């Protein structure tokens, strides 16, 4: 089964099962074998054939129009990020060209000019790539993530396996659970942000290898990934329990260069203690 079609079906199924029938005008009843709305109820709300909706959720090889997706999004009362994810996974966002470029390109690098800019910041700053590899970082980030970013990282043909990766750090490195305050909530949100960010690249082998590795190596990631939560990456306060500096707080800002939206410049502005 095509990766995107399966993801589209799984995503809709999870969202459907989260919907309280009574909130959508249907009786809760005692004969429901599974939680949430039934497929035929979603189809009724969306004004489409129950068979057609079932095929979509089963991941069958059908072409889903923009209009049908819009009806389903309204029927399930999707949030903005959920709606964007739905359309991207269904291939109706016009963003497939970026995914194809990722498939054809080799190891990812941050532009030299952008990398050089990092040292002009006195606050921790780093650049995230398509799979959230950290492609470049400054000294302040190296000091914040001591024991990780201050290690020797190879920069060769096997960069995918040897570059620092934010997801591998958060879910596979024990020190992350000590460094990141409220690790469980932050980790779940990071997983949801990553799912939203990679929605147009789900069929890429490199991405699939990373997801498989994280699912096998982290019980938490496997559980969060199955939730199909999607959240846009946002700023806000980030707290760390640093081994030398103690409890420190930052405000995070994430920026994308024009024409290189797959890259993210992350800045952490210190907050007063």
Order of alpha helices (4+ residues) and beta strands (2+ residues): alpha-alpha-alpha-alpha-alpha-alpha-alpha-beta-beta-alpha-alpha-alpha-alpha-alpha-alpha-alpha-beta-beta-beta
